Amino acid sequence: MIQINRHLLYDDGTLYILEGGTGRLYSVDVSSFRPGDPPRAAQNLVSEDIGTFVRAQRLTNPVNTNLYNLTFGPDGSLYIVDSGANAIIKRNSNTKALSVFARLPNVTPTAEAVPTSIVYNGQKFLVSTLSGAPFIAGTAKIYQVDLAGNVSDFRSGFTTLTDITLSDNNNPIVTEYGRFALSPPPPGFVARTGRIANGAGTALLDLLDRPTDIERASPRTYYVLNNGDGTIQKLTY
């Protein structure tokens, strides 16, 4: 069974699936799929080993990799954020060759970026970050990455970002997982402190229970998956 860490990406009949724990990228032809078709065994799917390449780059100490999310760039290549390596990995559209497209700096002197999602807005990539433990409020950022792989701040002041999408005018909309508390024990994320915010940090929907994903279904309609209470909510914006 595949344990999907974060994200799926669909393109012209092919579904791309990241399995972060093993560092594999699966591609599945679903063009002929019909509801009721039997499930396909993971061992029979086409897959590529991304994790071995990432570990060989030794981007972190200790070496770490955790494939987390992906998008297409303007050249048709896949761009994969690795939350363990704090990097963006490029998979060439023609050769499938892998390269390190960009490395993300720490969000604070002691907290790693931990990238969680990536989108392309027609000019540059925007990358959301969770920020490393202890997940201090206000330390998560949206980074921007140009087509040469240069990284800079886009917006700061967020808390535990888990996903990013684009509005109809290509402005970012993000999910904030929630506030992390060290006490009372055990430490953890506080229920119903998550929210949806725009790129300026303004709340669009709050009191959410640990949201992890947001998908735009139409120009003004979004669906939000809340991991804490297992609900899907609709947002019109």
Backbone torsions as a table, in degrees:
resi	resn	phi	psi	omega
1	MET	NA	135.1	175.8
2	ILE	-80.8	130.1	171.0
3	GLN	-97.9	100.2	-175.3
4	ILE	-75.4	121.7	-175.8
5	ASN	-76.5	-44.2	-176.2
6	ARG	-143.6	-57.8	-158.1
7	HIS	-140.5	153.8	173.8
8	LEU	-116.1	153.9	176.1
9	LEU	-141.1	127.6	-177.1
10	TYR	-110.4	137.3	178.5
11	ASP	-154.0	113.0	170.1
12	ASP	50.7	50.3	175.4
13	GLY	89.9	-6.0	-180.0
14	THR	-113.6	132.7	176.9
15	LEU	-105.8	124.4	177.2
16	TYR	-101.7	132.2	-175.0
17	ILE	-129.3	127.3	175.1
18	LEU	-94.1	134.1	170.9
19	GLU	-117.0	93.9	-170.6
20	GLY	-61.8	-37.4	-175.2
21	GLY	-62.7	-36.8	-179.6
22	THR	-101.4	-6.8	178.7
23	GLY	73.2	31.4	-177.0
24	ARG	-112.1	147.7	172.9
25	LEU	-112.1	119.5	178.5
26	TYR	-100.2	143.8	172.0
27	SER	-126.7	129.5	-173.7
28	VAL	-127.9	126.1	175.1
29	ASP	-78.9	109.5	-179.1
30	VAL	-112.2	15.9	-175.7
31	SER	-62.6	-28.5	-179.1
32	SER	-106.3	9.3	-177.6
33	PHE	-66.9	140.4	174.9
34	ARG	-131.1	143.1	177.1
35	PRO	-53.0	132.3	-177.2
36	GLY	100.1	-11.7	176.0
37	ASP	-62.9	146.8	-179.2
38	PRO	-66.2	152.3	177.8
39	PRO	-66.3	155.9	178.9
40	ARG	-103.5	134.1	-179.6
41	ALA	-70.0	139.1	-177.2
42	ALA	-58.2	-37.8	-176.4
43	GLN	-68.9	-12.5	179.0
44	ASN	-97.6	-0.3	-178.8
45	LEU	-88.7	151.3	173.6
46	VAL	-70.5	129.5	180.0
47	SER	-142.3	158.4	179.4
48	GLU	-129.0	140.2	-179.8
49	ASP	-87.1	103.9	177.8
50	ILE	-93.3	-35.3	-173.1
51	GLY	-60.3	-39.3	-179.8
52	THR	-61.7	-41.4	177.2
53	PHE	-61.5	-46.1	-177.3
54	VAL	-63.0	-44.9	-179.6
55	ARG	-61.1	-35.8	-178.6
56	ALA	-66.7	-20.5	179.4
57	GLN	-79.2	-16.8	178.4
58	ARG	50.5	56.7	-175.4
59	LEU	-80.9	-18.1	179.7
60	THR	-134.2	162.8	176.4
61	ASN	-131.1	109.6	2.4
62	PRO	-70.7	160.5	179.7
63	VAL	-61.4	134.5	-176.4
64	ASN	-148.2	149.9	172.8
65	THR	-151.1	142.4	178.0
66	ASN	-158.9	89.1	-178.9
67	LEU	-60.0	130.7	-168.4
68	TYR	-127.1	-34.3	-176.2
69	ASN	-162.9	164.6	-175.0
70	LEU	-156.2	157.9	175.2
71	THR	-152.9	168.3	173.6
72	PHE	-92.0	143.3	172.4
73	GLY	-95.6	178.3	-177.8
74	PRO	-66.5	-18.1	178.4
75	ASP	-90.9	3.9	-178.7
76	GLY	83.7	-4.6	178.3
77	SER	-76.3	156.8	174.3
78	LEU	-88.7	137.8	176.6
79	TYR	-120.0	117.9	-171.0
80	ILE	-113.9	126.5	174.2
81	VAL	-88.7	133.6	179.2
82	ASP	-112.3	108.9	-174.4
83	SER	-73.4	-21.8	177.6
84	GLY	-80.8	-38.3	-178.3
85	ALA	-91.0	-6.6	-178.0
86	ASN	53.0	51.5	-174.4
87	ALA	-149.2	165.0	171.6
88	ILE	-112.1	124.1	-180.0
89	ILE	-102.9	131.0	178.8
90	LYS	-101.3	132.3	173.7
91	ARG	-112.6	112.2	-175.2
92	ASN	-60.1	135.7	-175.2
93	SER	-68.2	-27.7	-177.2
94	ASN	-94.5	-46.4	-173.7
95	THR	-100.0	-15.1	-173.5
96	LYS	66.8	10.8	177.5
97	ALA	-65.4	145.1	-177.1
98	LEU	-104.3	145.9	175.4
99	SER	-151.7	158.1	174.7
100	VAL	-84.7	109.4	-177.6
101	PHE	-78.6	-40.4	-178.6
102	ALA	-159.1	150.1	172.5
103	ARG	-113.8	135.0	-176.6
104	LEU	-95.8	131.4	179.2
105	PRO	-73.7	166.0	173.8
106	ASN	-60.5	149.2	176.2
107	VAL	-80.2	-24.5	170.8
108	THR	-137.0	171.6	179.8
109	PRO	-56.8	-25.0	-176.0
110	THR	-118.8	-4.4	-176.4
111	ALA	-114.0	124.4	177.9
112	GLU	-69.0	162.5	-177.8
113	ALA	-70.3	-47.0	-175.6
114	VAL	54.8	71.8	-179.3
115	PRO	-66.4	141.5	-174.5
116	THR	-122.5	-19.0	-178.4
117	SER	-161.5	159.7	-177.2
118	ILE	-147.9	138.4	174.4
119	VAL	-137.0	160.6	175.7
120	TYR	-117.9	124.1	-173.1
121	ASN	-99.8	14.1	-179.7
122	GLY	99.7	-15.6	178.4
123	GLN	-130.0	-36.0	-176.5
124	LYS	-153.9	166.3	173.8
125	PHE	-88.2	143.2	171.6
126	LEU	-116.2	132.4	-174.3
127	VAL	-125.7	125.8	175.9
128	SER	-88.3	151.8	-179.2
129	THR	-131.6	141.8	176.9
130	LEU	-77.2	-37.3	-168.0
131	SER	79.1	146.9	-176.5
132	GLY	-80.3	167.1	178.4
133	ALA	-56.8	142.3	10.0
134	PRO	-91.1	29.0	172.2
135	PHE	56.9	52.0	-176.1
136	ILE	-66.4	133.1	-178.7
137	ALA	-56.1	136.3	175.8
138	GLY	85.9	0.9	-176.8
139	THR	-96.8	-12.9	179.1
140	ALA	-74.0	148.6	-176.7
141	LYS	-130.9	161.4	161.1
142	ILE	-103.8	120.0	175.2
143	TYR	-94.6	151.9	170.7
144	GLN	-114.4	142.2	-177.1
145	VAL	-131.2	121.6	179.5
146	ASP	-79.9	177.9	-172.9
147	LEU	-72.1	-9.3	174.1
148	ALA	-94.7	0.8	178.7
149	GLY	88.6	10.7	178.5
150	ASN	-78.9	130.8	-173.9
151	VAL	-107.4	136.5	173.3
152	SER	-149.2	165.1	178.3
153	ASP	-69.5	138.7	171.4
154	PHE	-105.3	-53.7	174.4
155	ARG	-146.1	146.5	177.7
156	SER	-126.6	179.4	177.2
157	GLY	91.2	13.4	179.5
158	PHE	-94.3	172.7	-179.2
159	THR	-129.4	120.2	173.6
160	THR	44.4	66.8	178.6
161	LEU	-74.0	133.6	-178.9
162	THR	-116.8	-18.3	-179.9
163	ASP	-159.3	158.9	177.5
164	ILE	-142.9	139.8	172.2
165	THR	-136.9	-179.7	-178.9
166	LEU	-117.6	143.3	174.5
167	SER	-77.2	180.0	-177.7
168	ASP	-63.3	-25.4	177.3
169	ASN	-103.6	23.1	172.7
170	ASN	67.5	24.5	171.7
171	ASN	-93.2	147.5	-175.5
172	PRO	-73.2	145.2	168.9
173	ILE	-128.5	131.1	-171.3
174	VAL	-127.3	157.9	171.9
175	THR	-106.3	133.0	173.3
176	GLU	-106.6	122.9	-172.5
177	TYR	-64.8	-43.9	179.6
178	GLY	150.4	176.8	-179.1
179	ARG	-86.0	136.4	179.0
180	PHE	-97.5	133.3	-179.3
181	ALA	-124.2	134.9	177.4
182	LEU	-82.7	-20.6	-179.5
183	SER	-143.4	154.6	-1.4
184	PRO	-71.5	159.2	-178.3
185	PRO	-65.8	152.3	-4.8
186	PRO	-78.4	157.8	176.9
187	PRO	-63.0	152.2	178.0
188	GLY	174.0	179.4	178.9
189	PHE	-83.6	134.2	-175.3
190	VAL	-80.1	130.0	-179.1
191	ALA	-60.8	142.9	174.0
192	ARG	60.8	35.0	171.3
193	THR	-114.5	8.9	177.7
194	GLY	-85.6	167.5	-180.0
195	ARG	-162.7	169.0	170.3
196	ILE	-108.6	133.4	-178.5
197	ALA	-134.4	156.1	173.3
198	ASN	-87.7	-177.9	-175.5
199	GLY	-65.6	-20.2	177.1
200	ALA	-85.2	-4.7	-179.8
201	GLY	91.9	3.9	179.4
202	THR	-77.7	131.9	-178.8
203	ALA	-69.7	131.4	173.6
204	LEU	-101.9	-27.6	179.0
205	LEU	-157.7	126.9	-176.8
206	ASP	-127.6	-174.0	-176.8
207	LEU	59.9	33.6	178.6
208	LEU	-88.0	154.2	-176.3
209	ASP	-102.0	86.5	174.8
210	ARG	56.8	63.5	178.6
211	PRO	-69.0	141.2	-178.6
212	THR	-119.4	-25.8	-172.8
213	ASP	-140.8	144.1	170.8
214	ILE	-135.7	133.2	180.0
215	GLU	-128.9	134.9	176.2
216	ARG	-89.5	123.4	-177.3
217	ALA	-97.5	-25.0	178.4
218	SER	-155.9	175.8	-175.4
219	PRO	-51.6	-32.5	-176.5
220	ARG	-124.2	8.9	-175.5
221	THR	-119.1	131.0	-178.7
222	TYR	-131.3	150.6	174.4
223	TYR	-122.0	134.7	-173.7
224	VAL	-119.3	128.0	177.2
225	LEU	-96.7	124.7	179.0
226	ASN	-106.0	113.3	-177.4
227	ASN	-69.3	-31.9	-175.0
228	GLY	-64.6	-49.8	-177.5
229	ASP	-108.8	4.9	175.4
230	GLY	67.2	34.1	-178.1
231	THR	-113.8	160.5	170.3
232	ILE	-118.2	127.1	-178.9
233	GLN	-116.1	149.6	179.5
234	LYS	-101.8	133.4	177.9
235	LEU	-123.3	128.9	173.0
236	THR	-110.3	122.4	-174.7
237	TYR	-145.1	NA	NA
